[in-house]
Amino acid sequence: MPRRTEPTLWVAYIAAHEEARGWVPLSRRDAQLLFHRVGGGRVSVALCDLVADGWLEVRNPTSVALANGYRLGPRITGSDRTTWFALGRALFAHDGLLHPYLGSPLLMRGSILATGFLVLALIDRAGGAISRRDLQTALAPLLSPSSVNKRIAFLRQAALLAPDGEPKLTVTWRERLTSLRTESVWSGSPSRRKTWSPSAKVATPPLRVRCTYATRMIPALRCRLMSAAWMAVS
């Protein structure tokens, strides 16, 4: 699997839809909205890197009005494809763990994130309470034990989990989640104190635009070089 969780989720998302549809159309804008990312340039770089590393394969559209098509790349073969299809269904099928939360503003950085929703959804599927060890074991393919612990602490701070003991949903966690989702500004964890408004407009540096163009129009190798240039200046 990719070394970081978010790229792994991108591959799983493509796997979930490829099994039924073949090539999966995914524009940068749609990809940005799925995990509520403010900067589209980073989304382009992430997808570009997955293609360059062989986790995904991209098909450029015949018209600029169409989105790129993605499917599992040459790095995933044989029984590994079956494993990725199963992971994709578990996460992104209509009854998948993350499906109800796609597009939520609480997916943005500094907030609950997809990893937090994974923890929340698993506790919910377990009947509202689960041991920390069982939670860490269940999420081991995606999250380290320390990452699970950080998400538990964040969810407790957000009043979605009971403040102590083993991870347990509060009685009013659904109402609390709805309240957080409908707030116009989410301040994230107090230690970071970052704010973001859904109506805020973010300027896009020229390099990000060029990397988006590269994702569509030039080979993966050059796209990888542009990704490295982006990381060097960001």
Number of C-alpha atoms within 10 A of each C-alpha: 14 14 8 10 15 16 18 17 22 22 24 23 24 25 29 24 20 19 19 10 12 14 19 22 20 16 17 19 15 14 17 19 18 18 23 21 18 18 16 21 22 19 21 25 23 17 22 27 22 22 25 20 17 14 21 22 20 24 15 16 14 9 8 10 8 12 19 21 19 24 24 26 18 12 15 16 12 8 9 11 16 14 14 23 22 16 20 24 20 17 19 22 17 11 11 16 22 21 16 15 19 16 17 17 26 24 22 19 16 18 21 22 19 22 21 20 20 22 23 26 17 18 20 15 11 13 10 17 19 17 14 18 12 10 20 19 14 13 18 13 12 20 18 14 16 10 16 23 17 14 20 23 17 18 23 18 14 19 16 22 25 19 17 9 9 14 24 23 22 17 12 11 18 12 12 14 14 10 10 16 15 12 13 12 15 20 15 19 15 9 7 9 10 14 12 17 13 12 8 8 9 9 7 11 10 10 15 20 14 13 25 21 13 20 26 22 15 12 14 21 14 15 25 22 13 21 23 13 13 16 10 8 7 5
